[in-house]
Amino acid sequence: MYVIEQQPVAHWNDDMLLNPRGVLFSADKQGAALTLPHLFGPGGSELTALQGFYDMQGLLNASGLVIEELQLSERYAWQLRLSNGVRLNIGRQEFTDRVQRFVDLYPLLMQDGRQLDYVDLRYDTGMAVGWKSES
């Protein structure tokens, strides 16, 4: 019998953990695992979701934004929820370009004074923005 040490980097579908290579494993989810991002996706998409997470988080780091939850749909469309509560609907194509567009425009959105709810980035050259209601 032997033991293999695993380093968790994300939760996977609320029941497993992922290591840095995108390999699933099961473990007690206490301590450091409580602060890990939550990734969701269809079976077999673990490495794709993890690599997408790394790519998008790398772009968001410049703005001080953190991915709290990433969802990869059956059709491989991306959705994010950031730690500040903002939801990003990215779609299936050119996800890094779309996240970079959000990062570029985020400072302008924050100047509005209203609280950002969601940003839909599934457009070729723009985005749709939803604001939280004031009530």
C-alpha positions as CSV (number, residue, x, y, z in Angstrom):
1,M,0.0,0.0,0.0
2,Y,1.2,3.5,-0.8
3,V,0.0,7.0,-0.3
4,I,-0.1,9.8,-2.9
5,E,-0.2,13.3,-1.6
6,Q,-2.7,15.5,-3.5
7,Q,-2.7,19.3,-3.6
8,P,-6.3,20.6,-4.1
9,V,-6.7,23.6,-6.3
10,A,-10.5,23.6,-6.9
11,H,-13.7,22.0,-5.9
12,W,-15.3,19.9,-8.8
13,N,-19.1,19.6,-9.1
14,D,-19.5,19.9,-5.3
15,D,-18.4,16.4,-4.6
16,M,-14.7,16.1,-5.6
17,L,-11.5,18.1,-5.6
18,L,-9.1,18.8,-8.5
19,N,-5.3,18.7,-8.3
20,P,-3.1,21.1,-10.4
21,R,-3.1,18.6,-13.3
22,G,-6.9,18.4,-13.5
23,V,-7.1,15.0,-11.9
24,L,-10.1,14.3,-9.6
25,F,-9.7,13.0,-6.1
26,S,-11.8,12.7,-3.0
27,A,-10.8,14.1,0.4
28,D,-12.1,15.7,3.6
29,K,-13.1,19.2,2.5
30,Q,-11.9,21.1,5.6
31,G,-9.3,23.8,6.1
32,A,-7.7,25.2,3.0
33,A,-10.2,23.6,0.7
34,L,-12.9,25.9,2.0
35,T,-11.4,28.9,0.1
36,L,-10.9,27.1,-3.2
37,P,-12.9,28.1,-6.3
38,H,-15.9,25.9,-7.3
39,L,-15.7,24.5,-10.8
40,F,-18.7,22.8,-12.5
41,G,-18.8,20.9,-15.8
42,P,-19.7,17.8,-17.6
43,G,-17.8,14.6,-16.9
44,G,-14.5,14.5,-18.7
45,S,-14.2,18.3,-18.9
46,E,-12.1,18.7,-15.7
47,L,-8.8,19.6,-17.4
48,T,-10.6,22.0,-19.8
49,A,-12.4,23.8,-17.0
50,L,-9.2,24.0,-14.9
51,Q,-7.2,25.4,-17.8
52,G,-9.9,27.9,-18.6
53,F,-10.0,28.9,-15.0
54,Y,-6.2,29.5,-15.0
55,D,-6.4,31.5,-18.2
56,M,-9.3,33.7,-17.2
57,Q,-8.0,34.2,-13.6
58,G,-4.7,35.4,-15.1
59,L,-6.5,38.1,-17.0
60,L,-8.7,39.1,-14.1
61,N,-5.7,39.4,-11.7
62,A,-4.8,42.8,-13.1
63,S,-8.1,44.2,-11.9
64,G,-7.9,42.5,-8.5
65,L,-10.9,40.3,-9.4
66,V,-11.2,36.7,-8.3
67,I,-13.2,33.8,-9.8
68,E,-15.3,32.2,-7.1
69,E,-17.3,29.9,-9.4
70,L,-16.9,28.7,-12.9
71,Q,-19.5,26.8,-14.8
72,L,-18.8,25.0,-18.1
73,S,-22.1,23.9,-19.7
74,E,-22.7,20.7,-21.7
75,R,-22.2,22.8,-24.8
76,Y,-18.9,24.2,-23.4
77,A,-20.2,27.7,-22.7
78,W,-18.5,29.5,-19.9
79,Q,-20.1,31.4,-17.0
80,L,-18.3,32.9,-14.0
81,R,-19.3,34.4,-10.7
82,L,-16.6,36.7,-9.2
83,S,-15.9,37.1,-5.5
84,N,-17.6,40.6,-5.7
85,G,-20.9,38.9,-6.8
86,V,-20.7,40.0,-10.5
87,R,-21.7,37.2,-12.9
88,L,-20.1,37.0,-16.4
89,N,-21.8,35.1,-19.2
90,I,-18.9,34.4,-21.7
91,G,-20.3,31.9,-24.2
92,R,-18.4,29.2,-26.1
93,Q,-16.0,31.1,-28.3
94,E,-13.0,33.3,-27.8
95,F,-13.4,33.3,-24.0
96,T,-10.0,34.9,-23.3
97,D,-10.7,37.8,-25.7
98,R,-14.1,38.3,-24.1
99,V,-12.7,38.3,-20.5
100,Q,-10.0,40.8,-21.6
101,R,-12.8,43.0,-23.0
102,F,-14.5,42.9,-19.6
103,V,-11.2,43.7,-17.8
104,D,-10.6,46.7,-20.1
105,L,-14.0,48.1,-19.5
106,Y,-14.4,47.2,-15.8
107,P,-13.0,50.5,-14.5
108,L,-15.6,52.4,-16.6
109,L,-18.4,50.3,-15.3
110,M,-17.3,51.0,-11.7
111,Q,-17.5,54.8,-12.4
112,D,-21.2,54.5,-12.9
113,G,-22.0,54.4,-9.2
114,R,-24.5,51.6,-9.4
115,Q,-23.8,48.1,-8.3
116,L,-22.9,45.7,-11.2
117,D,-25.0,42.5,-11.3
118,Y,-24.0,40.8,-14.5
119,V,-22.2,41.3,-17.8
120,D,-23.1,39.3,-20.9
121,L,-20.0,39.1,-23.1
122,R,-21.4,36.8,-25.8
123,Y,-21.3,39.6,-28.4
124,D,-18.6,40.0,-31.0
125,T,-17.7,43.6,-30.2
126,G,-19.7,44.7,-27.1
127,M,-21.4,43.6,-24.0
128,A,-24.8,43.8,-22.2
129,V,-24.7,45.1,-18.6
130,G,-27.2,44.5,-15.8
131,W,-27.3,46.5,-12.6
132,K,-28.6,45.4,-9.2
133,S,-31.9,47.1,-8.3
134,E,-31.6,49.8,-5.6
135,S,-34.3,48.3,-3.4
